[in-house]
């Protein structure tokens, strides 16, 4: 009776383990599994948080790099910009990733 309820109430397959981090889908035709699914909330939150950190911090670092290239003559001060952008981008990504991943 318990096994019947587990299959009907909990969609997690028996023997499920979360897929490795980088991607849930591999688009190229290769042998093996191409699609992976996340069934538990912790894995969904972690996946969303990590990708939000990567994307938001990456965009902030690109903007900081552009600012450094434009202001190369102020080299005594401009080295602070990437550090500030990294901190601000990291805080934004942590907040956004926790909110979106926690929903």
Phi and psi restraints in degrees (range 20) as a CNS / XPLOR table:
assign (resid 1 and name C) (resid 2 and name N)
       (resid 2 and name CA) (resid 2 and name C) 1.0 -65.5 20.0 2
assign (resid 2 and name N) (resid 2 and name CA)
       (resid 2 and name C) (resid 3 and name N) 1.0 -40.3 20.0 2
assign (resid 2 and name C) (resid 3 and name N)
       (resid 3 and name CA) (resid 3 and name C) 1.0 -62.9 20.0 2
assign (resid 3 and name N) (resid 3 and name CA)
       (resid 3 and name C) (resid 4 and name N) 1.0 -38.1 20.0 2
assign (resid 3 and name C) (resid 4 and name N)
       (resid 4 and name CA) (resid 4 and name C) 1.0 -62.3 20.0 2
assign (resid 4 and name N) (resid 4 and name CA)
       (resid 4 and name C) (resid 5 and name N) 1.0 -46.0 20.0 2
assign (resid 4 and name C) (resid 5 and name N)
       (resid 5 and name CA) (resid 5 and name C) 1.0 -65.4 20.0 2
assign (resid 5 and name N) (resid 5 and name CA)
       (resid 5 and name C) (resid 6 and name N) 1.0 -36.0 20.0 2
assign (resid 5 and name C) (resid 6 and name N)
       (resid 6 and name CA) (resid 6 and name C) 1.0 -62.2 20.0 2
assign (resid 6 and name N) (resid 6 and name CA)
       (resid 6 and name C) (resid 7 and name N) 1.0 -41.1 20.0 2
assign (resid 6 and name C) (resid 7 and name N)
       (resid 7 and name CA) (resid 7 and name C) 1.0 -71.8 20.0 2
assign (resid 7 and name N) (resid 7 and name CA)
       (resid 7 and name C) (resid 8 and name N) 1.0 -29.5 20.0 2
assign (resid 7 and name C) (resid 8 and name N)
       (resid 8 and name CA) (resid 8 and name C) 1.0 -87.8 20.0 2
assign (resid 8 and name N) (resid 8 and name CA)
       (resid 8 and name C) (resid 9 and name N) 1.0 -34.4 20.0 2
assign (resid 8 and name C) (resid 9 and name N)
       (resid 9 and name CA) (resid 9 and name C) 1.0 -94.1 20.0 2
assign (resid 9 and name N) (resid 9 and name CA)
       (resid 9 and name C) (resid 10 and name N) 1.0 -41.8 20.0 2
assign (resid 9 and name C) (resid 10 and name N)
       (resid 10 and name CA) (resid 10 and name C) 1.0 -104.6 20.0 2
assign (resid 10 and name N) (resid 10 and name CA)
       (resid 10 and name C) (resid 11 and name N) 1.0 112.6 20.0 2
assign (resid 10 and name C) (resid 11 and name N)
       (resid 11 and name CA) (resid 11 and name C) 1.0 -76.0 20.0 2
assign (resid 11 and name N) (resid 11 and name CA)
       (resid 11 and name C) (resid 12 and name N) 1.0 -2.9 20.0 2
assign (resid 11 and name C) (resid 12 and name N)
       (resid 12 and name CA) (resid 12 and name C) 1.0 -66.7 20.0 2
assign (resid 12 and name N) (resid 12 and name CA)
       (resid 12 and name C) (resid 13 and name N) 1.0 125.2 20.0 2
assign (resid 12 and name C) (resid 13 and name N)
       (resid 13 and name CA) (resid 13 and name C) 1.0 -65.4 20.0 2
assign (resid 13 and name N) (resid 13 and name CA)
       (resid 13 and name C) (resid 14 and name N) 1.0 152.3 20.0 2
assign (resid 13 and name C) (resid 14 and name N)
       (resid 14 and name CA) (resid 14 and name C) 1.0 -64.9 20.0 2
assign (resid 14 and name N) (resid 14 and name CA)
       (resid 14 and name C) (resid 15 and name N) 1.0 138.1 20.0 2
assign (resid 14 and name C) (resid 15 and name N)
       (resid 15 and name CA) (resid 15 and name C) 1.0 75.5 20.0 2
assign (resid 15 and name N) (resid 15 and name CA)
       (resid 15 and name C) (resid 16 and name N) 1.0 20.0 20.0 2
assign (resid 15 and name C) (resid 16 and name N)
       (resid 16 and name CA) (resid 16 and name C) 1.0 -72.0 20.0 2
assign (resid 16 and name N) (resid 16 and name CA)
       (resid 16 and name C) (resid 17 and name N) 1.0 137.1 20.0 2
assign (resid 16 and name C) (resid 17 and name N)
       (resid 17 and name CA) (resid 17 and name C) 1.0 -134.5 20.0 2
assign (resid 17 and name N) (resid 17 and name CA)
       (resid 17 and name C) (resid 18 and name N) 1.0 140.4 20.0 2
assign (resid 17 and name C) (resid 18 and name N)
       (resid 18 and name CA) (resid 18 and name C) 1.0 -60.2 20.0 2
assign (resid 18 and name N) (resid 18 and name CA)
       (resid 18 and name C) (resid 19 and name N) 1.0 144.0 20.0 2
assign (resid 18 and name C) (resid 19 and name N)
       (resid 19 and name CA) (resid 19 and name C) 1.0 -69.4 20.0 2
assign (resid 19 and name N) (resid 19 and name CA)
       (resid 19 and name C) (resid 20 and name N) 1.0 161.7 20.0 2
assign (resid 19 and name C) (resid 20 and name N)
       (resid 20 and name CA) (resid 20 and name C) 1.0 -63.4 20.0 2
assign (resid 20 and name N) (resid 20 and name CA)
       (resid 20 and name C) (resid 21 and name N) 1.0 161.0 20.0 2
assign (resid 20 and name C) (resid 21 and name N)
       (resid 21 and name CA) (resid 21 and name C) 1.0 -59.6 20.0 2
assign (resid 21 and name N) (resid 21 and name CA)
       (resid 21 and name C) (resid 22 and name N) 1.0 -55.3 20.0 2
assign (resid 21 and name C) (resid 22 and name N)
       (resid 22 and name CA) (resid 22 and name C) 1.0 -53.3 20.0 2
assign (resid 22 and name N) (resid 22 and name CA)
       (resid 22 and name C) (resid 23 and name N) 1.0 -41.3 20.0 2
assign (resid 22 and name C) (resid 23 and name N)
       (resid 23 and name CA) (resid 23 and name C) 1.0 -151.2 20.0 2
assign (resid 23 and name N) (resid 23 and name CA)
       (resid 23 and name C) (resid 24 and name N) 1.0 154.2 20.0 2
assign (resid 23 and name C) (resid 24 and name N)
       (resid 24 and name CA) (resid 24 and name C) 1.0 -100.2 20.0 2
assign (resid 24 and name N) (resid 24 and name CA)
       (resid 24 and name C) (resid 25 and name N) 1.0 -11.9 20.0 2
assign (resid 24 and name C) (resid 25 and name N)
       (resid 25 and name CA) (resid 25 and name C) 1.0 -141.2 20.0 2
assign (resid 25 and name N) (resid 25 and name CA)
       (resid 25 and name C) (resid 26 and name N) 1.0 131.8 20.0 2
assign (resid 25 and name C) (resid 26 and name N)
       (resid 26 and name CA) (resid 26 and name C) 1.0 -111.4 20.0 2
assign (resid 26 and name N) (resid 26 and name CA)
       (resid 26 and name C) (resid 27 and name N) 1.0 110.3 20.0 2
assign (resid 26 and name C) (resid 27 and name N)
       (resid 27 and name CA) (resid 27 and name C) 1.0 -76.3 20.0 2
assign (resid 27 and name N) (resid 27 and name CA)
       (resid 27 and name C) (resid 28 and name N) 1.0 -16.3 20.0 2
assign (resid 27 and name C) (resid 28 and name N)
       (resid 28 and name CA) (resid 28 and name C) 1.0 -86.5 20.0 2
assign (resid 28 and name N) (resid 28 and name CA)
       (resid 28 and name C) (resid 29 and name N) 1.0 143.8 20.0 2
assign (resid 28 and name C) (resid 29 and name N)
       (resid 29 and name CA) (resid 29 and name C) 1.0 -74.0 20.0 2
assign (resid 29 and name N) (resid 29 and name CA)
       (resid 29 and name C) (resid 30 and name N) 1.0 103.6 20.0 2
assign (resid 29 and name C) (resid 30 and name N)
       (resid 30 and name CA) (resid 30 and name C) 1.0 -130.0 20.0 2
assign (resid 30 and name N) (resid 30 and name CA)
       (resid 30 and name C) (resid 31 and name N) 1.0 165.0 20.0 2
assign (resid 30 and name C) (resid 31 and name N)
       (resid 31 and name CA) (resid 31 and name C) 1.0 -72.9 20.0 2
assign (resid 31 and name N) (resid 31 and name CA)
       (resid 31 and name C) (resid 32 and name N) 1.0 145.1 20.0 2
assign (resid 31 and name C) (resid 32 and name N)
       (resid 32 and name CA) (resid 32 and name C) 1.0 106.6 20.0 2
assign (resid 32 and name N) (resid 32 and name CA)
       (resid 32 and name C) (resid 33 and name N) 1.0 -171.1 20.0 2
assign (resid 32 and name C) (resid 33 and name N)
       (resid 33 and name CA) (resid 33 and name C) 1.0 -77.8 20.0 2
assign (resid 33 and name N) (resid 33 and name CA)
       (resid 33 and name C) (resid 34 and name N) 1.0 134.7 20.0 2
assign (resid 33 and name C) (resid 34 and name N)
       (resid 34 and name CA) (resid 34 and name C) 1.0 -103.9 20.0 2
assign (resid 34 and name N) (resid 34 and name CA)
       (resid 34 and name C) (resid 35 and name N) 1.0 -25.7 20.0 2
assign (resid 34 and name C) (resid 35 and name N)
       (resid 35 and name CA) (resid 35 and name C) 1.0 -120.7 20.0 2
assign (resid 35 and name N) (resid 35 and name CA)
       (resid 35 and name C) (resid 36 and name N) 1.0 136.5 20.0 2
assign (resid 35 and name C) (resid 36 and name N)
       (resid 36 and name CA) (resid 36 and name C) 1.0 -127.3 20.0 2
assign (resid 36 and name N) (resid 36 and name CA)
       (resid 36 and name C) (resid 37 and name N) 1.0 152.0 20.0 2
assign (resid 36 and name C) (resid 37 and name N)
       (resid 37 and name CA) (resid 37 and name C) 1.0 -124.3 20.0 2
assign (resid 37 and name N) (resid 37 and name CA)
       (resid 37 and name C) (resid 38 and name N) 1.0 151.0 20.0 2
assign (resid 37 and name C) (resid 38 and name N)
       (resid 38 and name CA) (resid 38 and name C) 1.0 -106.0 20.0 2
assign (resid 38 and name N) (resid 38 and name CA)
       (resid 38 and name C) (resid 39 and name N) 1.0 128.5 20.0 2
assign (resid 38 and name C) (resid 39 and name N)
       (resid 39 and name CA) (resid 39 and name C) 1.0 -111.4 20.0 2
assign (resid 39 and name N) (resid 39 and name CA)
       (resid 39 and name C) (resid 40 and name N) 1.0 -23.4 20.0 2
assign (resid 39 and name C) (resid 40 and name N)
       (resid 40 and name CA) (resid 40 and name C) 1.0 -106.9 20.0 2
assign (resid 40 and name N) (resid 40 and name CA)
       (resid 40 and name C) (resid 41 and name N) 1.0 151.0 20.0 2
assign (resid 40 and name C) (resid 41 and name N)
       (resid 41 and name CA) (resid 41 and name C) 1.0 -63.0 20.0 2
assign (resid 41 and name N) (resid 41 and name CA)
       (resid 41 and name C) (resid 42 and name N) 1.0 -36.8 20.0 2
assign (resid 41 and name C) (resid 42 and name N)
       (resid 42 and name CA) (resid 42 and name C) 1.0 -64.4 20.0 2
assign (resid 42 and name N) (resid 42 and name CA)
       (resid 42 and name C) (resid 43 and name N) 1.0 -42.1 20.0 2
assign (resid 42 and name C) (resid 43 and name N)
       (resid 43 and name CA) (resid 43 and name C) 1.0 -66.3 20.0 2
assign (resid 43 and name N) (resid 43 and name CA)
       (resid 43 and name C) (resid 44 and name N) 1.0 -38.6 20.0 2
assign (resid 43 and name C) (resid 44 and name N)
       (resid 44 and name CA) (resid 44 and name C) 1.0 -64.7 20.0 2
assign (resid 44 and name N) (resid 44 and name CA)
       (resid 44 and name C) (resid 45 and name N) 1.0 -43.7 20.0 2
assign (resid 44 and name C) (resid 45 and name N)
       (resid 45 and name CA) (resid 45 and name C) 1.0 -63.1 20.0 2
assign (resid 45 and name N) (resid 45 and name CA)
       (resid 45 and name C) (resid 46 and name N) 1.0 -46.2 20.0 2
assign (resid 45 and name C) (resid 46 and name N)
       (resid 46 and name CA) (resid 46 and name C) 1.0 -62.8 20.0 2
assign (resid 46 and name N) (resid 46 and name CA)
       (resid 46 and name C) (resid 47 and name N) 1.0 -45.1 20.0 2
assign (resid 46 and name C) (resid 47 and name N)
       (resid 47 and name CA) (resid 47 and name C) 1.0 -59.9 20.0 2
assign (resid 47 and name N) (resid 47 and name CA)
       (resid 47 and name C) (resid 48 and name N) 1.0 -47.3 20.0 2
assign (resid 47 and name C) (resid 48 and name N)
       (resid 48 and name CA) (resid 48 and name C) 1.0 -64.9 20.0 2
assign (resid 48 and name N) (resid 48 and name CA)
       (resid 48 and name C) (resid 49 and name N) 1.0 -43.1 20.0 2
assign (resid 48 and name C) (resid 49 and name N)
       (resid 49 and name CA) (resid 49 and name C) 1.0 -62.3 20.0 2
assign (resid 49 and name N) (resid 49 and name CA)
       (resid 49 and name C) (resid 50 and name N) 1.0 -46.2 20.0 2
assign (resid 49 and name C) (resid 50 and name N)
       (resid 50 and name CA) (resid 50 and name C) 1.0 -63.9 20.0 2
assign (resid 50 and name N) (resid 50 and name CA)
       (resid 50 and name C) (resid 51 and name N) 1.0 -45.5 20.0 2
assign (resid 50 and name C) (resid 51 and name N)
       (resid 51 and name CA) (resid 51 and name C) 1.0 -68.5 20.0 2
assign (resid 51 and name N) (resid 51 and name CA)
       (resid 51 and name C) (resid 52 and name N) 1.0 -33.0 20.0 2
assign (resid 51 and name C) (resid 52 and name N)
       (resid 52 and name CA) (resid 52 and name C) 1.0 -66.1 20.0 2
assign (resid 52 and name N) (resid 52 and name CA)
       (resid 52 and name C) (resid 53 and name N) 1.0 -42.6 20.0 2
assign (resid 52 and name C) (resid 53 and name N)
       (resid 53 and name CA) (resid 53 and name C) 1.0 -59.7 20.0 2
assign (resid 53 and name N) (resid 53 and name CA)
       (resid 53 and name C) (resid 54 and name N) 1.0 -46.6 20.0 2
assign (resid 53 and name C) (resid 54 and name N)
       (resid 54 and name CA) (resid 54 and name C) 1.0 -61.5 20.0 2
assign (resid 54 and name N) (resid 54 and name CA)
       (resid 54 and name C) (resid 55 and name N) 1.0 -47.7 20.0 2
assign (resid 54 and name C) (resid 55 and name N)
       (resid 55 and name CA) (resid 55 and name C) 1.0 -70.7 20.0 2
assign (resid 55 and name N) (resid 55 and name CA)
       (resid 55 and name C) (resid 56 and name N) 1.0 -48.2 20.0 2
assign (resid 55 and name C) (resid 56 and name N)
       (resid 56 and name CA) (resid 56 and name C) 1.0 -68.2 20.0 2
assign (resid 56 and name N) (resid 56 and name CA)
       (resid 56 and name C) (resid 57 and name N) 1.0 -45.4 20.0 2
assign (resid 56 and name C) (resid 57 and name N)
       (resid 57 and name CA) (resid 57 and name C) 1.0 -66.2 20.0 2
assign (resid 57 and name N) (resid 57 and name CA)
       (resid 57 and name C) (resid 58 and name N) 1.0 -35.7 20.0 2
assign (resid 57 and name C) (resid 58 and name N)
       (resid 58 and name CA) (resid 58 and name C) 1.0 -62.1 20.0 2
assign (resid 58 and name N) (resid 58 and name CA)
       (resid 58 and name C) (resid 59 and name N) 1.0 -43.3 20.0 2
assign (resid 58 and name C) (resid 59 and name N)
       (resid 59 and name CA) (resid 59 and name C) 1.0 -66.5 20.0 2
assign (resid 59 and name N) (resid 59 and name CA)
       (resid 59 and name C) (resid 60 and name N) 1.0 -40.7 20.0 2
assign (resid 59 and name C) (resid 60 and name N)
       (resid 60 and name CA) (resid 60 and name C) 1.0 -65.0 20.0 2
assign (resid 60 and name N) (resid 60 and name CA)
       (resid 60 and name C) (resid 61 and name N) 1.0 -37.7 20.0 2
assign (resid 60 and name C) (resid 61 and name N)
       (resid 61 and name CA) (resid 61 and name C) 1.0 -69.7 20.0 2
assign (resid 61 and name N) (resid 61 and name CA)
       (resid 61 and name C) (resid 62 and name N) 1.0 -34.9 20.0 2
assign (resid 61 and name C) (resid 62 and name N)
       (resid 62 and name CA) (resid 62 and name C) 1.0 -65.2 20.0 2
assign (resid 62 and name N) (resid 62 and name CA)
       (resid 62 and name C) (resid 63 and name N) 1.0 -41.7 20.0 2
assign (resid 62 and name C) (resid 63 and name N)
       (resid 63 and name CA) (resid 63 and name C) 1.0 -65.6 20.0 2
assign (resid 63 and name N) (resid 63 and name CA)
       (resid 63 and name C) (resid 64 and name N) 1.0 -39.5 20.0 2
assign (resid 63 and name C) (resid 64 and name N)
       (resid 64 and name CA) (resid 64 and name C) 1.0 -65.6 20.0 2
assign (resid 64 and name N) (resid 64 and name CA)
       (resid 64 and name C) (resid 65 and name N) 1.0 -39.4 20.0 2
assign (resid 64 and name C) (resid 65 and name N)
       (resid 65 and name CA) (resid 65 and name C) 1.0 -62.5 20.0 2
assign (resid 65 and name N) (resid 65 and name CA)
       (resid 65 and name C) (resid 66 and name N) 1.0 -41.8 20.0 2
assign (resid 65 and name C) (resid 66 and name N)
       (resid 66 and name CA) (resid 66 and name C) 1.0 -63.5 20.0 2
assign (resid 66 and name N) (resid 66 and name CA)
       (resid 66 and name C) (resid 67 and name N) 1.0 -42.8 20.0 2
assign (resid 66 and name C) (resid 67 and name N)
       (resid 67 and name CA) (resid 67 and name C) 1.0 -62.0 20.0 2
assign (resid 67 and name N) (resid 67 and name CA)
       (resid 67 and name C) (resid 68 and name N) 1.0 -39.8 20.0 2
assign (resid 67 and name C) (resid 68 and name N)
       (resid 68 and name CA) (resid 68 and name C) 1.0 -66.7 20.0 2
assign (resid 68 and name N) (resid 68 and name CA)
       (resid 68 and name C) (resid 69 and name N) 1.0 -38.5 20.0 2
assign (resid 68 and name C) (resid 69 and name N)
       (resid 69 and name CA) (resid 69 and name C) 1.0 -66.9 20.0 2
assign (resid 69 and name N) (resid 69 and name CA)
       (resid 69 and name C) (resid 70 and name N) 1.0 -41.8 20.0 2
assign (resid 69 and name C) (resid 70 and name N)
       (resid 70 and name CA) (resid 70 and name C) 1.0 -67.8 20.0 2
assign (resid 70 and name N) (resid 70 and name CA)
       (resid 70 and name C) (resid 71 and name N) 1.0 -37.7 20.0 2
assign (resid 70 and name C) (resid 71 and name N)
       (resid 71 and name CA) (resid 71 and name C) 1.0 -105.2 20.0 2
assign (resid 71 and name N) (resid 71 and name CA)
       (resid 71 and name C) (resid 72 and name N) 1.0 35.6 20.0 2
assign (resid 71 and name C) (resid 72 and name N)
       (resid 72 and name CA) (resid 72 and name C) 1.0 -61.0 20.0 2
assign (resid 72 and name N) (resid 72 and name CA)
       (resid 72 and name C) (resid 73 and name N) 1.0 -22.4 20.0 2
assign (resid 72 and name C) (resid 73 and name N)
       (resid 73 and name CA) (resid 73 and name C) 1.0 -73.1 20.0 2
assign (resid 73 and name N) (resid 73 and name CA)
       (resid 73 and name C) (resid 74 and name N) 1.0 -22.2 20.0 2
assign (resid 73 and name C) (resid 74 and name N)
       (resid 74 and name CA) (resid 74 and name C) 1.0 -96.5 20.0 2
assign (resid 74 and name N) (resid 74 and name CA)
       (resid 74 and name C) (resid 75 and name N) 1.0 49.0 20.0 2
assign (resid 74 and name C) (resid 75 and name N)
       (resid 75 and name CA) (resid 75 and name C) 1.0 -64.3 20.0 2
assign (resid 75 and name N) (resid 75 and name CA)
       (resid 75 and name C) (resid 76 and name N) 1.0 -20.4 20.0 2
assign (resid 75 and name C) (resid 76 and name N)
       (resid 76 and name CA) (resid 76 and name C) 1.0 -73.9 20.0 2
assign (resid 76 and name N) (resid 76 and name CA)
       (resid 76 and name C) (resid 77 and name N) 1.0 -21.6 20.0 2
assign (resid 76 and name C) (resid 77 and name N)
       (resid 77 and name CA) (resid 77 and name C) 1.0 -114.3 20.0 2
assign (resid 77 and name N) (resid 77 and name CA)
       (resid 77 and name C) (resid 78 and name N) 1.0 -29.5 20.0 2
assign (resid 77 and name C) (resid 78 and name N)
       (resid 78 and name CA) (resid 78 and name C) 1.0 -68.2 20.0 2
assign (resid 78 and name N) (resid 78 and name CA)
       (resid 78 and name C) (resid 79 and name N) 1.0 -18.5 20.0 2
assign (resid 78 and name C) (resid 79 and name N)
       (resid 79 and name CA) (resid 79 and name C) 1.0 -65.2 20.0 2
assign (resid 79 and name N) (resid 79 and name CA)
       (resid 79 and name C) (resid 80 and name N) 1.0 -16.9 20.0 2
assign (resid 79 and name C) (resid 80 and name N)
       (resid 80 and name CA) (resid 80 and name C) 1.0 -76.3 20.0 2
assign (resid 80 and name N) (resid 80 and name CA)
       (resid 80 and name C) (resid 81 and name N) 1.0 -27.6 20.0 2
assign (resid 80 and name C) (resid 81 and name N)
       (resid 81 and name CA) (resid 81 and name C) 1.0 -58.3 20.0 2
assign (resid 81 and name N) (resid 81 and name CA)
       (resid 81 and name C) (resid 82 and name N) 1.0 -49.5 20.0 2
assign (resid 81 and name C) (resid 82 and name N)
       (resid 82 and name CA) (resid 82 and name C) 1.0 -60.7 20.0 2
assign (resid 82 and name N) (resid 82 and name CA)
       (resid 82 and name C) (resid 83 and name N) 1.0 -34.7 20.0 2
assign (resid 82 and name C) (resid 83 and name N)
       (resid 83 and name CA) (resid 83 and name C) 1.0 -66.8 20.0 2
assign (resid 83 and name N) (resid 83 and name CA)
       (resid 83 and name C) (resid 84 and name N) 1.0 -45.1 20.0 2
assign (resid 83 and name C) (resid 84 and name N)
       (resid 84 and name CA) (resid 84 and name C) 1.0 -64.1 20.0 2
assign (resid 84 and name N) (resid 84 and name CA)
       (resid 84 and name C) (resid 85 and name N) 1.0 -43.6 20.0 2
assign (resid 84 and name C) (resid 85 and name N)
       (resid 85 and name CA) (resid 85 and name C) 1.0 -64.6 20.0 2
assign (resid 85 and name N) (resid 85 and name CA)
       (resid 85 and name C) (resid 86 and name N) 1.0 -37.8 20.0 2
assign (resid 85 and name C) (resid 86 and name N)
       (resid 86 and name CA) (resid 86 and name C) 1.0 -63.7 20.0 2
assign (resid 86 and name N) (resid 86 and name CA)
       (resid 86 and name C) (resid 87 and name N) 1.0 -44.5 20.0 2
assign (resid 86 and name C) (resid 87 and name N)
       (resid 87 and name CA) (resid 87 and name C) 1.0 -65.6 20.0 2
assign (resid 87 and name N) (resid 87 and name CA)
       (resid 87 and name C) (resid 88 and name N) 1.0 -47.4 20.0 2
assign (resid 87 and name C) (resid 88 and name N)
       (resid 88 and name CA) (resid 88 and name C) 1.0 -64.7 20.0 2
assign (resid 88 and name N) (resid 88 and name CA)
       (resid 88 and name C) (resid 89 and name N) 1.0 -44.8 20.0 2
assign (resid 88 and name C) (resid 89 and name N)
       (resid 89 and name CA) (resid 89 and name C) 1.0 -62.7 20.0 2
assign (resid 89 and name N) (resid 89 and name CA)
       (resid 89 and name C) (resid 90 and name N) 1.0 -39.0 20.0 2
assign (resid 89 and name C) (resid 90 and name N)
       (resid 90 and name CA) (resid 90 and name C) 1.0 -65.0 20.0 2
assign (resid 90 and name N) (resid 90 and name CA)
       (resid 90 and name C) (resid 91 and name N) 1.0 -41.7 20.0 2
assign (resid 90 and name C) (resid 91 and name N)
       (resid 91 and name CA) (resid 91 and name C) 1.0 -66.1 20.0 2
assign (resid 91 and name N) (resid 91 and name CA)
       (resid 91 and name C) (resid 92 and name N) 1.0 -44.4 20.0 2
assign (resid 91 and name C) (resid 92 and name N)
       (resid 92 and name CA) (resid 92 and name C) 1.0 -59.8 20.0 2
assign (resid 92 and name N) (resid 92 and name CA)
       (resid 92 and name C) (resid 93 and name N) 1.0 -43.1 20.0 2
assign (resid 92 and name C) (resid 93 and name N)
       (resid 93 and name CA) (resid 93 and name C) 1.0 -68.0 20.0 2
assign (resid 93 and name N) (resid 93 and name CA)
       (resid 93 and name C) (resid 94 and name N) 1.0 -39.0 20.0 2
assign (resid 93 and name C) (resid 94 and name N)
       (resid 94 and name CA) (resid 94 and name C) 1.0 -62.1 20.0 2
assign (resid 94 and name N) (resid 94 and name CA)
       (resid 94 and name C) (resid 95 and name N) 1.0 -44.3 20.0 2
assign (resid 94 and name C) (resid 95 and name N)
       (resid 95 and name CA) (resid 95 and name C) 1.0 -65.9 20.0 2
assign (resid 95 and name N) (resid 95 and name CA)
       (resid 95 and name C) (resid 96 and name N) 1.0 -49.8 20.0 2
assign (resid 95 and name C) (resid 96 and name N)
       (resid 96 and name CA) (resid 96 and name C) 1.0 -65.3 20.0 2
assign (resid 96 and name N) (resid 96 and name CA)
       (resid 96 and name C) (resid 97 and name N) 1.0 -42.9 20.0 2
assign (resid 96 and name C) (resid 97 and name N)
       (resid 97 and name CA) (resid 97 and name C) 1.0 -65.1 20.0 2
assign (resid 97 and name N) (resid 97 and name CA)
       (resid 97 and name C) (resid 98 and name N) 1.0 -38.4 20.0 2
assign (resid 97 and name C) (resid 98 and name N)
       (resid 98 and name CA) (resid 98 and name C) 1.0 -69.6 20.0 2
assign (resid 98 and name N) (resid 98 and name CA)
       (resid 98 and name C) (resid 99 and name N) 1.0 -38.4 20.0 2
assign (resid 98 and name C) (resid 99 and name N)
       (resid 99 and name CA) (resid 99 and name C) 1.0 -68.0 20.0 2
assign (resid 99 and name N) (resid 99 and name CA)
       (resid 99 and name C) (resid 100 and name N) 1.0 -51.0 20.0 2
assign (resid 99 and name C) (resid 100 and name N)
       (resid 100 and name CA) (resid 100 and name C) 1.0 -69.2 20.0 2
assign (resid 100 and name N) (resid 100 and name CA)
       (resid 100 and name C) (resid 101 and name N) 1.0 -43.2 20.0 2
assign (resid 100 and name C) (resid 101 and name N)
       (resid 101 and name CA) (resid 101 and name C) 1.0 -70.5 20.0 2
assign (resid 101 and name N) (resid 101 and name CA)
       (resid 101 and name C) (resid 102 and name N) 1.0 -24.8 20.0 2
assign (resid 101 and name C) (resid 102 and name N)
       (resid 102 and name CA) (resid 102 and name C) 1.0 -83.6 20.0 2
assign (resid 102 and name N) (resid 102 and name CA)
       (resid 102 and name C) (resid 103 and name N) 1.0 -11.5 20.0 2
